[in-house]
Amino acid sequence: MKYYMLFLSFFVSCINLSKEKDISSKDLILKNIDLINGIKNSVSVLNLSDVSENIDIVKLELTEQSLLGDIENVFITNNDIFIVDYKNGILRFSKEGIFLNRIGRKGQGPSEYLSIPQMIVNEKLSLVYLLTTRGLKVFDYDGKYIKTIPNTLFEDLFFSPNGRILFTGEKFFLNNQLPILFPNKELWTLALVDTSLSVVKKFFNPSFRFYENEIRERAGSGNSLVRDQWTEQTKTHIDFYNDDFRMIYYGGDTIYQYIKNSFSPCYILDLGERPSFEMSHEWLKKAEFFSYLWLYDFYDTKDFFYFVLGKSKNLYTVKYGKKDGELQSLNSKSQIIEMKNPAFIHRRFKYMFELHNDLIGGEFKVDYKTNKYWCDIIYPSDLLKYYNIEDIRNENVKMKTSRDDYIKMLMDVKEEDNPILLIATLK
């Protein structure tokens, strides 16, 4: 079934919008991407050089103040690297990997936070926004606390415990994700907001239209989650390449582009037969669900889209050429992970987006994406498991000097060192 955008709006406050790109929805030509047949056009390799001509190898400096554990998020700007660390908070490094400073700290004070926040970086204004359990806190790049924006607790902004703030093109958006935890009259998925995070316009997932009552009946209860709740196990798929906001609703088959205060459909994805709304949204997925071709994420670049798909235990990375419509699929095996409980089984599909790193050797796993940057994190503890230095040394690569520097860095790294970042700059 094809989902088409249901345009609904609700104006609450005013916003001064930045100048839009010189494009309108009328300029878009709706195209079809036949993914169900695209996965049949199997190739042996998809190369990173198709989308990037340069890669930076960054070893993050290790000091008493910059020790990193489990990285939760990476945001890359032209000159800085911001890292959210589960235990150590927000750390800022230079693009050369030199530790610069921390952004805020854990604690009870006005400028502090109790849990790891979501991070938003406004490069133009050199501001860092931390969405914490105590509201949205604003800092400058040097870590100086500026203010906490009022009325920005999670329950003020979202109906979901997994809500997030998005920032692109100098605009803020809110993004809800099922299940419901906080009361809300309208089940919107995206909302354009002003700088105080007051809603300007709401956008609704059209697939919710006939299921709102059941979604509410299957909501979370207090801080616990009922077994038969409906959820969205992956977030709304979003990409901000080149400051273009493109997105796919969870379970949807349409790529929308944000243009002048609306989301306009620009690509329809042919995914074949679809599971029912209940099957695709129930928290405890039946084994049958994984027999359908399912979209887990997408990545936008200058000349290509990449789609990460799963079916049964098969993982497909499909490259779509925007100019010629050619589809190529890198096919591999993956896992359906089962977490067994005496009362139920929770299943999820294991997936990643990985290309062959023909720039400096090995594979490039896209852990995080920031506009024009893709980032692959290499933890010292993973080196012996996943990296064969001799194979990298013998590869025919495009950046031989950088490859040699990379090998030296891999050989010199110690287990207690901070991670190494591979940062690919997109064309």
Secondary structure, 3 states (H helix, E strand, C coil): CCCCCECCCCCCCCCCCCCCCCCCHHHCCCEEEEHHHHCCCEECCCEHHHCEEEEEEEECCCCCCCCCCCEEEEEECCCEEEEEECCCEEEEEECCCCEEEEECEECCCCCEECCCCEEEEECCCCEEEEEECCEEEEEECCCCEEEEECCCCHHHHCCCCCCEEEEECCEEEEECCCCCCCCCCCCCCEEEECCCCCEEEEEECHHHCCCHHHHHHCCCECCECCCCCECCCCCCEEECHHHCCEEECCCCCEEEEEECCEEEEEEEEECCCCCCHHHHHECCCCHHHHHCCEEEEEEECCCEEEEEEEECCEEEEEEEECCCCCEEEEEEECCEEEEECCCCEEEEECCCCEEECCCCCCEEECCEEECCEEEEEECHHHHHHHCCHHHHHHCCCCCHHHHHHHHHHHHHCCCCCCCEEEEEEEC
